[in-house]
Amino acid sequence: MKDEKEAIRKLITPLLKETFFVKTSVRVDRLHQKLKTEGVLSPEETSIKHPFHPDIDILFWPKKYSGEPDIHGVEVKYFRLKESIVYPNIYEGLGEAMMLLTYGLNYSCLWHLFDPEIPSEIVSRYRDLTQNLVADTNSPINYQSWVLPEIPPPEPEFQPKTQAELIKELIITIRRSLFPISLMQYLKSNPILNRWDVKIMRSIIKKGFRIVYSG
């Protein structure tokens, strides 16, 4: 994969769409401006003071729910080698994941994806440092990490597979390993969800994507 956007588009989104409504690369500033232009915001929503950053890499909520749906926001970092150096830096993404809490999402997640070319000892080091930091500081961030499986080269005696076929096979592999059932278990909820300004931001997100209460 080239970067986070490609990994999200080709691998993560198809998997999530089996169960969830999914939006990617959400620009909250543009969403707020669009709703303001349409005249559908309340005075409080119109005048809310928020930097509207960062973007939300992945926003998703269940297709089937009753009452108020749980809304998940994800900051994704895809670690790969760039001239023999791991890129991006390990600390990138933590601040963005914390800021996602201010949007009124039920759960803020940080997902690390590792290219299969990265040595296993570096993967373990990055995982342990991040997981320990999140756990020992009682951070409300939900951290997950996965090593992406390699796409095997086509066997020469057979007709070479197209990229679409290889991606399809990779999705099947990831479905078994990348997204276990436990992904949605033991999540730490947003501790500032009841703050008045956070409630307003949640209302803007819900209006922007027509996330309605289901009785």
Buried (B, 14 or more C-beta within 10 A) or exposed (E): BEEBBEBBEBBBBBBBEEEBBBBBEBBBEEBBEEBBEEEEBEEEBBEBEBEBEBBBBBBBBBEEEEEBBBBBBBBBBBBBEEEEEBBBEBEEBBEBBBBBBBBBBBBBBBBBBBBEEBEEEBBEEBBEEBBEBBEEEEBBBBBBBBBBBEBEEEEEEEEEBEEEEBBEBBBEBBBEEBBEEEBBEEBBEBEEBEBEBBEBBBBBBBBBBEBEEEE
